[in-house]
Amino acid sequence: MDLLQDLQWRGISYQQTDEEGLKETLDKEKISLYCGMDPTGDSMHIGHLLPFLTLRRFQNHGHRPIVLVGGATGLIGDPKATEERTLQTIEMVQHNVACLQKQLKSIFNFEGENGAMMVNNYDWTEPMSVITFLRDYGKHIGINYMLAKDTIATRLETGISFTEFTYTILQGMDFKHLYEKHDCKLQIGGSDQWGNITTGLELVRKMMPEGAKAYGLTIPLVTKADGTKFGKTEGGAVWLDPERTTPYEFYQFWINTADADVVKYLKFFTFLDREVIEQLEKAVQEEPHLRKAQKVLAEEVTRLIHGENALEQAIKISEALFSGAVKNLSAAEIEQGFKDVPSFDVSVEEELLLVDLLVNAKISPSKRQAREDISNGAIIINGEKVTDPAYLLQEVDRIEGKFTIVRRGKKKYYLIKY
């Protein structure tokens, strides 16, 4: 199947400005195309992934992706439905641009004939004067045209600043610039970017030579079958930054995908071909307890974003927690796997009876209960059961001199830090 058919099968193609025209163009030539995002923060979360993975699908078919991080548009802000955005400083935006560019580099191949290009719209927007903006761009976009945009129309009652009102023209300038300088013929974006994409097409149509052809394609909003928001956990968003969401947590998010969602996510977020995904879909139906599809999904996405070593580490942590063999983990792996469990700090010089530790760390409510828990085999130290109420914690109980992992019962973990 060709690229557009594949996008349809995966459920990725939501809207197209000219489906037949785009198909005809892709049948005849390899094109340049782009997708952009504004640096509103210093990390992407998984809700940002789908448009860029779609851009990568085009690269896999021989087309050249242009990855845009909006250092200029990020200073203005795409209008929200409810209120004005808080303006960021230039320094904040430039910092965010650098962070996002680093994350995006893991998704694309920057080598070869169709190697990806990374661009920042600050480079061509900042030198422009207000007069140039108003005469060369503002003259081509009518007020009535802009008022019909959903992002603007929804703000008319509550109010919108002239700054945010002009955002759609600024983003449209990007498409026109990339068309003119890099023969960029397609913009990809989320479904909420339809209005901005069509503004770009309007500028290409009016400012480029007659017959200029460019296209827009939007991606659907990712949803979960149970109606809850995709990409959210009890701890908040699932970030690409490993300092915010560790590779282990990232892996766990995907492996815990519901059966009702996993096939859709395999289509959206992996580059596996149709035959493999259909086999995994069959496995979900016939042997869901094995969770084969979830394991493949977690491996594919974690490898793409964090690399092979981080994936192997995430799998190792997961297997250790499942089996209870936590003493095989390194200190760095413990920091990932036990990031959110209750912890208790102990001086490295301090000799501690296990009974006292259980009470001081509030693992057991009293010394009597602590002794009972130990005698009953309910206390596990670094994966090993301890049944002696007089047990004294020793240096050998400190993993790399930093941690002791205490488990009470089957699932309650506690981290002792030295």
Residue pairs with C-beta under 8 A, 6 or more apart in sequence:
1 9
1 274
2 26
2 27
3 26
3 57
3 58
3 61
4 13
4 19
4 22
4 23
4 26
6 57
6 274
7 13
7 54
7 57
9 267
9 274
10 267
10 268
11 220
11 264
11 267
11 268
12 50
12 54
12 57
12 219
12 220
12 267
12 268
13 217
13 219
14 191
14 217
14 218
14 219
14 220
15 191
15 194
15 216
15 217
15 218
16 22
16 215
16 216
16 217
16 218
17 197
17 198
17 201
17 215
17 216
17 217
18 215
21 213
21 215
22 186
22 215
22 217
25 31
25 185
25 213
25 215
26 63
30 62
30 63
30 64
30 114
31 63
31 64
31 183
31 184
31 185
31 186
32 63
32 64
32 65
32 66
32 117
32 178
32 182
32 183
32 184
32 185
33 55
33 58
33 63
33 64
33 65
33 66
33 184
33 185
33 186
33 187
33 188
34 55
34 65
34 66
34 67
34 68
34 119
34 174
34 175
34 178
34 184
34 186
34 187
34 188
35 51
35 52
35 54
35 55
35 65
35 66
35 67
35 68
35 187
35 188
35 189
36 67
36 68
36 69
36 70
36 73
36 121
36 171
36 174
36 187
36 189
37 44
37 48
37 52
37 68
37 69
37 70
37 100
38 69
38 70
38 73
38 74
38 77
38 78
39 69
39 70
39 71
39 74
39 93
39 96
39 97
39 99
39 100
40 74
40 77
40 85
40 88
40 96
41 96
42 95
42 96
42 99
42 100
42 241
43 99
43 100
43 103
43 239
43 240
43 241
43 244
44 100
44 103
44 104
44 239
44 240
44 241
45 231
45 237
45 238
45 239
45 240
46 230
46 231
46 237
46 238
46 239
46 240
46 253
47 222
47 230
47 231
47 237
48 240
49 240
49 269
50 190
50 219
50 222
50 268
50 269
51 188
51 189
51 190
51 219
52 67
52 104
52 107
52 108
53 107
53 268
53 269
53 271
54 188
54 217
54 219
55 65
55 67
55 108
55 188
56 65
56 107
56 108
56 271
57 271
58 65
58 186
58 188
59 65
59 108
59 109
59 114
59 116
60 271
62 114
63 114
64 114
64 115
64 116
64 117
65 108
65 114
65 116
65 117
66 116
66 117
66 119
66 178
66 182
66 184
67 101
67 104
67 108
67 116
67 117
67 118
67 119
68 119
68 120
68 121
68 174
68 178
69 97
69 100
69 101
69 104
69 118
69 119
69 120
70 120
70 121
70 122
70 171
70 174
71 93
71 94
71 97
71 120
71 121
71 122
71 123
72 120
72 121
72 122
72 125
72 126
72 170
73 121
73 125
73 167
73 170
73 171
73 174
74 88
74 93
74 96
74 97
75 87
75 88
75 90
75 93
75 122
76 163
76 164
76 166
76 167
76 170
77 84
77 85
77 87
77 163
77 164
77 167
78 85
78 151
78 164
78 167
78 171
78 196
79 85
79 151
79 152
79 155
79 160
79 164
79 165
79 167
81 151
81 154
81 155
82 158
83 158
84 160
84 161
84 164
85 164
88 96
94 122
97 120
97 122
99 241
101 118
101 120
103 240
103 241
103 305
104 118
105 118
106 304
106 305
106 306
106 307
107 304
107 305
108 116
109 115
109 116
110 116
110 117
110 118
117 182
119 178
121 170
121 173
121 174
121 177
124 173
124 177
125 170
125 173
133 169
136 207
137 169
137 172
137 173
137 203
138 166
138 169
140 202
140 203
140 206
140 207
141 168
141 169
141 172
141 199
141 202
141 203
145 202
146 152
146 165
146 168
146 169
146 199
147 153
147 156
149 168
149 195
149 199
150 194
150 195
151 167
151 168
151 192
151 195
151 196
152 160
152 165
152 168
152 195
155 164
167 196
168 195
168 196
168 199
169 199
169 203
171 196
171 199
171 200
172 196
172 199
172 200
172 201
172 202
172 203
173 200
173 203
174 200
175 184
175 187
175 197
175 200
175 201
175 203
175 204
175 214
176 200
176 203
176 204
176 207
176 208
178 184
179 185
179 204
179 208
179 212
179 214
180 208
184 214
185 213
185 214
185 215
186 214
186 215
186 216
186 217
187 197
187 200
187 214
187 215
187 216
187 217
188 216
188 217
188 218
188 219
189 196
189 197
189 216
189 217
189 218
189 219
190 218
190 219
190 221
191 218
191 219
191 220
191 221
192 221
193 218
194 216
194 218
197 216
197 218
198 216
200 214
200 216
201 214
201 215
201 216
204 212
204 214
205 212
205 214
222 230
222 231
222 268
223 230
224 230
224 258
224 261
225 258
225 260
225 261
226 258
226 260
231 237
231 238
232 238
233 253
235 249
235 340
237 245
238 245
238 249
238 250
238 253
239 245
240 250
240 305
242 250
242 306
242 310
245 253
246 335
246 336
246 339
247 302
247 306
247 310
247 311
247 313
247 314
247 336
248 313
248 314
248 317
248 318
248 333
248 336
248 337
249 336
249 339
250 301
250 302
250 305
250 306
250 314
251 298
251 299
251 302
251 311
251 314
251 315
251 318
252 298
252 314
252 318
254 265
254 294
254 297
254 298
254 301
254 302
255 291
255 294
255 295
255 297
255 298
255 318
256 294
257 265
257 294
257 297
257 298
259 284
259 288
259 293
262 280
262 284
262 293
262 294
262 297
263 277
263 280
263 281
263 284
263 293
265 297
266 272
266 277
266 280
266 281
266 293
266 296
266 297
266 300
267 277
269 297
269 300
269 301
270 277
270 296
270 297
270 300
270 301
271 300
272 280
272 296
272 300
280 292
280 293
280 296
281 293
283 290
283 292
283 293
284 292
284 293
298 314
299 311
299 315
302 310
302 311
302 314
303 311
306 314
313 333
313 336
314 336
316 328
316 329
316 333
317 329
317 333
317 336
317 337
319 325
320 326
320 328
320 329
320 333
320 337
321 337
324 380
324 383
324 407
325 383
326 334
326 337
326 382
326 383
326 405
327 382
327 383
327 384
327 399
327 405
329 337
329 399
330 399
330 400
331 399
331 400
331 402
331 403
334 399
334 402
334 403
334 405
334 415
338 403
338 405
338 413
338 415
341 413
341 414
341 415
342 361
342 362
342 413
342 414
342 415
343 414
343 415
343 416
343 417
344 357
344 360
344 361
344 362
344 414
344 415
344 416
344 417
345 417
345 418
346 352
346 357
346 416
346 417
346 418
347 418
348 398
348 401
348 418
351 392
351 393
352 360
352 392
352 393
353 390
353 391
353 392
353 393
354 370
354 374
354 379
354 381
354 386
354 389
354 391
354 392
354 393
355 367
355 370
355 371
355 374
355 389
356 367
357 363
357 393
357 406
357 416
358 364
358 370
358 373
358 374
358 379
358 406
358 408
359 365
359 366
359 367
359 370
361 406
361 414
361 416
363 370
363 379
363 406
363 408
363 412
363 414
364 370
364 373
364 408
370 389
371 389
373 379
373 408
374 386
374 387
374 388
374 389
374 391
375 387
375 389
377 385
377 387
378 408
378 409
379 385
379 386
379 406
379 407
379 408
380 386
380 406
380 407
380 408
381 393
381 397
381 404
381 405
381 406
382 397
382 399
382 404
382 405
383 405
383 407
393 404
395 401
397 404
398 404
398 418
399 405
401 418
402 417
402 418
403 415
403 416
403 417
403 418
404 415
404 416
404 418
405 413
405 414
405 415
405 416
406 413
406 414
406 415
406 416
407 413
407 414
408 414
